[in-house]
Amino acid sequence: MPTFPALRRLDRRGWRSGVRFAKVWQRLLGVERTVVEGVIFDEDAGAIIASVRPSKGATRRCGLCGRRCPWEDRGEARRRWRALDLGAIPAYLEADAPRVRCVEHGVIVAQVPWARHRARHTTAFEDQCAWLAAHCSRSAVEELLRIAWRTVGAIVTRVVADAHARHDPLEGLVRIGIDEVAYKKGHRYLIVVVDHDSGRLVWAAPGRDKKTLNLFFDALGKSGCARLREVSADGAEWIADVVHSRCLNARLVMDAFHVVQWATDALDEVRRDVWNAARREYGDKVLADRLKGCRYALWKNPEHLTKRQRGKLAWVAYTNARLYRSYLLKEELRLAIRLKGEEGIRLLAHWLNWASHCRIGAFVELARKIRRHRQPIEDALRSGTSNALVESTNTKIRVLTRVAFGFRSPDALIAMAMLAVGGCCPELPGRQTQLRLELGAAA
């Protein structure tokens, strides 16, 4: 391999020796603590091959822990790592892969400063790939980087693991939200945990039961569980049981959206009963069709009704008092949730009394259900905490699944979710350097 002569540049005082070609190649290839020995163009591969070696302070380190270790042997052969493309031409780094003997991990391939352990791509290439995977479609990433989607999944997993090694996402949690999201047909679910303070996804695992949720609290540890002060969730009993048993200092708050959803479901049950009675018992097809057309008028909030829907609601009030009372019950419960605080709690108590004596089966049963969850609901009204942030994260996970046309394994989806909404997405290579140069020029 040829060595590089000095690059000459012109300043106000004339020509003089300046930056070496090796430094230029370091910047072009996006490597640090690396000595560029030579660069050739491989016509057969149609790629640029840069021969490199770690700098003096980066040699003889364990590939896993980074500890300085004695040499074991020179390894099997020279290896190549895919680097960032140089224009339209692929680039590779080529170097020896010696092995060292670590007191903790035994004989292992030595760490290299330009790539992660067991990776066949440079760190700069993987960071760019992870950023593109979080912001672009699957086909765009494959076409631009000239790699398979399975390779993208492996890269994303390494990038997320590296980010979690630098910063534990479970550290300092005080207020969290727990929910589940379906990621595949056949009742395949992920449990997701979101930090209310940072707004980030901090943990996810496939499953929808107490055993899976206990894995999160095991990872959090006793001190982390004791630090929690508030946990938001829906009305799932399996979540409440685990939270009450593992988080003794935290209060469980019920998501208000699910409470209103219960009331909407109860209202729709009453509407179906009235529709079936008009269709089967009375044989009035015209009445049944009009009741069927009132569905969205009964569901929507009053402030969002169109003129036609307000007319349908007035017709319901005139023709069927039972269905209209159900609508009023739903709206009063929604108002109690919107008011929040002590005023909302007082209105909730009034609603429970009304619903318990309304003689409408669906709402009598709903009143019993809300009484069972009354304390978490009242805590949510006092604190104003909801699962809206968690539901937003679930929506983003569904979008990731749609953009990627599905995932073969939940682990790949979890890694992609951590990258996109977990704060693990790296910056594009060279952006920090460019920012420092711009700040220096502005100063």
Rosetta blueprint (number, residue, H / E / L):
1 M L
2 P L
3 T L
4 F L
5 P L
6 A E
7 L E
8 R E
9 R E
10 L E
11 D E
12 R L
13 R L
14 G E
15 W E
16 R E
17 S E
18 G E
19 V E
20 R E
21 F H
22 A H
23 K H
24 V H
25 W H
26 Q H
27 R H
28 L H
29 L H
30 G L
31 V L
32 E L
33 R L
34 T E
35 V E
36 V E
37 E E
38 G E
39 V E
40 I E
41 F E
42 D E
43 E L
44 D L
45 A L
46 G L
47 A E
48 I E
49 I E
50 A E
51 S E
52 V E
53 R E
54 P E
55 S L
56 K H
57 G H
58 A H
59 T L
60 R L
61 R E
62 C E
63 G L
64 L L
65 C L
66 G L
67 R L
68 R E
69 C L
70 P L
71 W E
72 E E
73 D E
74 R L
75 G L
76 E L
77 A L
78 R L
79 R E
80 R E
81 W E
82 R E
83 A E
84 L E
85 D E
86 L E
87 G L
88 A L
89 I E
90 P E
91 A E
92 Y E
93 L E
94 E E
95 A E
96 D L
97 A L
98 P L
99 R E
100 V E
101 R E
102 C E
103 V L
104 E L
105 H L
106 G E
107 V E
108 I E
109 V E
110 A E
111 Q L
112 V L
113 P L
114 W L
115 A L
116 R L
117 H L
118 R L
119 A L
120 R L
121 H E
122 T L
123 T H
124 A H
125 F H
126 E H
127 D H
128 Q H
129 C H
130 A H
131 W H
132 L H
133 A H
134 A H
135 H H
136 C L
137 S L
138 R H
139 S H
140 A H
141 V H
142 E H
143 E H
144 L H
145 L H
146 R L
147 I L
148 A L
149 W H
150 R H
151 T H
152 V H
153 G H
154 A H
155 I H
156 V H
157 T H
158 R H
159 V H
160 V H
161 A H
162 D H
163 A H
164 H H
165 A H
166 R H
167 H L
168 D L
169 P L
170 L L
171 E L
172 G L
173 L L
174 V L
175 R E
176 I E
177 G E
178 I E
179 D E
180 E E
181 V E
182 A E
183 Y E
184 K E
185 K L
186 G L
187 H L
188 R E
189 Y E
190 L E
191 I E
192 V E
193 V E
194 V E
195 D E
196 H L
197 D L
198 S L
199 G L
200 R L
201 L E
202 V E
203 W E
204 A E
205 A E
206 P E
207 G L
208 R L
209 D L
210 K H
211 K H
212 T H
213 L H
214 N H
215 L H
216 F H
217 F H
218 D H
219 A H
220 L H
221 G H
222 K H
223 S H
224 G H
225 C H
226 A H
227 R H
228 L L
229 R L
230 E E
231 V E
232 S E
233 A E
234 D L
235 G L
236 A L
237 E H
238 W H
239 I H
240 A H
241 D H
242 V H
243 V H
244 H H
245 S H
246 R H
247 C L
248 L L
249 N L
250 A L
251 R E
252 L E
253 V E
254 M E
255 D L
256 A H
257 F H
258 H H
259 V H
260 V H
261 Q H
262 W H
263 A H
264 T H
265 D H
266 A H
267 L H
268 D H
269 E H
270 V H
271 R H
272 R H
273 D H
274 V H
275 W H
276 N H
277 A H
278 A H
279 R H
280 R H
281 E H
282 Y L
283 G L
284 D L
285 K H
286 V H
287 L H
288 A H
289 D H
290 R H
291 L H
292 K H
293 G L
294 C L
295 R H
296 Y H
297 A H
298 L H
299 W H
300 K L
301 N L
302 P H
303 E H
304 H H
305 L L
306 T L
307 K H
308 R H
309 Q H
310 R H
311 G H
312 K H
313 L H
314 A H
315 W H
316 V H
317 A H
318 Y H
319 T H
320 N L
321 A H
322 R H
323 L H
324 Y H
325 R H
326 S H
327 Y H
328 L H
329 L H
330 K H
331 E H
332 E H
333 L H
334 R H
335 L H
336 A H
337 I H
338 R H
339 L H
340 K L
341 G H
342 E H
343 E H
344 G H
345 I H
346 R H
347 L H
348 L H
349 A H
350 H H
351 W H
352 L H
353 N H
354 W H
355 A H
356 S H
357 H L
358 C L
359 R L
360 I L
361 G H
362 A H
363 F H
364 V H
365 E H
366 L H
367 A H
368 R H
369 K H
370 I H
371 R H
372 R H
373 H L
374 R H
375 Q H
376 P H
377 I H
378 E H
379 D H
380 A H
381 L H
382 R H
383 S H
384 G L
385 T L
386 S L
387 N L
388 A H
389 L H
390 V H
391 E H
392 S H
393 T H
394 N H
395 T H
396 K H
397 I H
398 R H
399 V H
400 L H
401 T H
402 R H
403 V H
404 A L
405 F L
406 G L
407 F L
408 R L
409 S L
410 P H
411 D H
412 A H
413 L H
414 I H
415 A H
416 M H
417 A H
418 M H
419 L H
420 A H
421 V H
422 G L
423 G L
424 C L
425 C L
426 P L
427 E L
428 L L
429 P L
430 G L
431 R H
432 Q H
433 T H
434 Q H
435 L H
436 R H
437 L H
438 E H
439 L H
440 G H
441 A H
442 A H
443 A L
